[in-house]
Amino acid sequence: MENITIAVGCDHEGHDMKVQLVQYLSRKGISVIDVGTNNSTNAVDYPVYAKLVCDKVLSGEAQRGLLICESGIGMSMAANRFKGIRCAVCHDYFGVLMTREHNDCNVLALGGKVIGIEVAKQVVDTYLSTRFLSEHPNHPRRVDLLNSYP
């Protein structure tokens, strides 16, 4: 997890979890780019924040992205509209392990109303510490296929 920058964004429903995860990651020495939202009371449009995070990942300013909304689903759908983004909604260890090892997931979506903060910390830790199995004969080919689709 050393020398990694992660862009983090949320909508109003994911705000509380985002604040806690940004603090957690910062305490661990991980560089965080917080793109907002910075309020939990006024409704905002989650696709705006998904785009901000994806732009940071695609530009190389961040190596990974983290998106949080109520379920994680809307953020994931918005993020996957961007060519080169491979976003997965994960709420458990096995799911995040597989999507990093097999799919080279570069943006993770979490549901702020689906899991608690301690599980979210474990999922994010796994997301940041698990490497893509690029030496596997199938995984790079499949990621290339994903990246080739418009």
PAKOL-285537 format. One record per residue (C-alpha): residue number from 1; residue in three letters; x, y, z. Coordinates in nm, 3 decimals. Layout:
residues N
- num/residu/u/v/w
- NUM/ALA/X/Y/Z
...
This chain:
residues 150
- num/residu/u/v/w
- 1/MET/0.000/0.000/0.000
- 2/GLU/0.297/0.232/0.007
- 3/ASN/0.327/0.514/-0.244
- 4/ILE/-0.032/0.496/-0.357
- 5/THR/-0.273/0.782/-0.411
- 6/ILE/-0.644/0.715/-0.395
- 7/ALA/-0.918/0.951/-0.514
- 8/VAL/-1.227/0.933/-0.297
- 9/GLY/-1.575/1.063/-0.372
- 10/CYS/-1.926/1.018/-0.244
- 11/ASP/-2.278/1.145/-0.260
- 12/HIS/-2.474/1.267/0.043
- 13/GLU/-2.566/0.910/0.147
- 14/GLY/-2.202/0.802/0.153
- 15/HIS/-2.066/1.113/0.319
- 16/ASP/-2.032/0.982/0.673
- 17/MET/-1.847/0.670/0.563
- 18/LYS/-1.625/0.875/0.331
- 19/VAL/-1.518/1.104/0.614
- 20/GLN/-1.426/0.808/0.832
- 21/LEU/-1.238/0.626/0.553
- 22/VAL/-1.044/0.938/0.449
- 23/GLN/-0.930/0.981/0.810
- 24/TYR/-0.845/0.610/0.835
- 25/LEU/-0.643/0.608/0.512
- 26/SER/-0.464/0.932/0.599
- 27/ARG/-0.359/0.790/0.937
- 28/LYS/-0.211/0.494/0.749
- 29/GLY/-0.001/0.731/0.539
- 30/ILE/-0.198/0.685/0.219
- 31/SER/-0.230/0.994/0.001
- 32/VAL/-0.598/1.080/-0.043
- 33/ILE/-0.756/1.315/-0.295
- 34/ASP/-1.101/1.394/-0.157
- 35/VAL/-1.324/1.520/-0.439
- 36/GLY/-1.635/1.556/-0.221
- 37/THR/-1.920/1.587/-0.155
- 38/ASN/-1.854/1.766/0.164
- 39/ASN/-2.206/1.777/0.297
- 40/SER/-2.440/1.509/0.419
- 41/THR/-2.764/1.700/0.425
- 42/ASN/-2.825/1.831/0.072
- 43/ALA/-2.886/1.576/-0.200
- 44/VAL/-2.623/1.572/-0.475
- 45/ASP/-2.598/1.383/-0.803
- 46/TYR/-2.368/1.083/-0.758
- 47/PRO/-2.257/1.070/-1.126
- 48/VAL/-2.080/1.405/-1.077
- 49/TYR/-1.859/1.260/-0.803
- 50/ALA/-1.803/0.934/-0.990
- 51/LYS/-1.670/1.137/-1.283
- 52/LEU/-1.440/1.341/-1.060
- 53/VAL/-1.284/1.025/-0.917
- 54/CYS/-1.259/0.854/-1.257
- 55/ASP/-1.089/1.161/-1.405
- 56/LYS/-0.823/1.143/-1.131
- 57/VAL/-0.762/0.773/-1.198
- 58/LEU/-0.757/0.807/-1.576
- 59/SER/-0.518/1.103/-1.563
- 60/GLY/-0.278/0.911/-1.339
- 61/GLU/-0.310/1.160/-1.057
- 62/ALA/-0.447/0.871/-0.848
- 63/GLN/-0.369/0.503/-0.893
- 64/ARG/-0.700/0.391/-0.745
- 65/GLY/-1.044/0.530/-0.678
- 66/LEU/-1.304/0.481/-0.407
- 67/LEU/-1.670/0.577/-0.445
- 68/ILE/-1.938/0.562/-0.177
- 69/CYS/-2.311/0.604/-0.213
- 70/GLU/-2.607/0.442/-0.038
- 71/SER/-2.570/0.100/-0.205
- 72/GLY/-2.255/0.139/-0.416
- 73/ILE/-2.454/0.042/-0.724
- 74/GLY/-2.523/0.386/-0.870
- 75/MET/-2.161/0.493/-0.828
- 76/SER/-2.042/0.172/-0.993
- 77/MET/-2.276/0.218/-1.287
- 78/ALA/-2.160/0.576/-1.334
- 79/ALA/-1.790/0.489/-1.304
- 80/ASN/-1.810/0.205/-1.553
- 81/ARG/-1.925/0.448/-1.822
- 82/PHE/-1.563/0.566/-1.851
- 83/LYS/-1.332/0.374/-2.082
- 84/GLY/-1.041/0.236/-1.880
- 85/ILE/-1.230/0.225/-1.553
- 86/ARG/-1.305/-0.113/-1.402
- 87/CYS/-1.527/-0.047/-1.103
- 88/ALA/-1.673/-0.315/-0.879
- 89/VAL/-1.915/-0.297/-0.589
- 90/CYS/-1.771/-0.507/-0.308
- 91/HIS/-1.886/-0.555/0.046
- 92/ASP/-1.672/-0.849/0.153
- 93/TYR/-1.316/-0.978/0.151
- 94/PHE/-1.358/-1.244/-0.117
- 95/GLY/-1.528/-1.013/-0.366
- 96/VAL/-1.263/-0.743/-0.341
- 97/LEU/-0.981/-0.998/-0.350
- 98/MET/-1.115/-1.153/-0.670
- 99/THR/-1.182/-0.824/-0.846
- 100/ARG/-0.828/-0.702/-0.776
- 101/GLU/-0.653/-1.029/-0.864
- 102/HIS/-0.863/-1.116/-1.170
- 103/ASN/-1.004/-0.787/-1.303
- 104/ASP/-0.744/-0.531/-1.201
- 105/CYS/-1.026/-0.326/-1.051
- 106/ASN/-0.910/0.036/-1.035
- 107/VAL/-1.217/0.189/-0.870
- 108/LEU/-1.402/0.036/-0.576
- 109/ALA/-1.762/0.123/-0.492
- 110/LEU/-1.904/0.078/-0.144
- 111/GLY/-2.254/0.107/-0.005
- 112/GLY/-2.248/0.336/0.295
- 113/LYS/-2.581/0.192/0.409
- 114/VAL/-2.488/-0.169/0.331
- 115/ILE/-2.182/-0.235/0.545
- 116/GLY/-2.043/-0.091/0.864
- 117/ILE/-1.724/0.108/0.890
- 118/GLU/-1.509/-0.174/1.026
- 119/VAL/-1.595/-0.405/0.736
- 120/ALA/-1.545/-0.112/0.497
- 121/LYS/-1.194/-0.060/0.638
- 122/GLN/-1.112/-0.428/0.583
- 123/VAL/-1.247/-0.419/0.228
- 124/VAL/-1.051/-0.103/0.145
- 125/ASP/-0.733/-0.246/0.299
- 126/THR/-0.771/-0.558/0.084
- 127/TYR/-0.844/-0.345/-0.223
- 128/LEU/-0.527/-0.142/-0.173
- 129/SER/-0.297/-0.431/-0.078
- 130/THR/-0.400/-0.690/-0.338
- 131/ARG/-0.214/-0.695/-0.665
- 132/PHE/-0.344/-0.789/-1.009
- 133/LEU/-0.228/-1.138/-1.111
- 134/SER/-0.076/-1.019/-1.437
- 135/GLU/0.126/-1.336/-1.480
- 136/HIS/-0.189/-1.549/-1.503
- 137/PRO/-0.253/-1.664/-1.862
- 138/ASN/-0.617/-1.548/-1.870
- 139/HIS/-0.653/-1.235/-1.655
- 140/PRO/-0.458/-0.982/-1.867
- 141/ARG/-0.635/-1.095/-2.183
- 142/ARG/-0.974/-1.049/-2.019
- 143/VAL/-0.884/-0.707/-1.883
- 144/ASP/-0.767/-0.610/-2.232
- 145/LEU/-1.105/-0.721/-2.365
- 146/LEU/-1.284/-0.508/-2.105
- 147/ASN/-1.068/-0.212/-2.198
- 148/SER/-1.137/-0.259/-2.570
- 149/TYR/-1.511/-0.210/-2.538
- 150/PRO/-1.641/0.143/-2.600
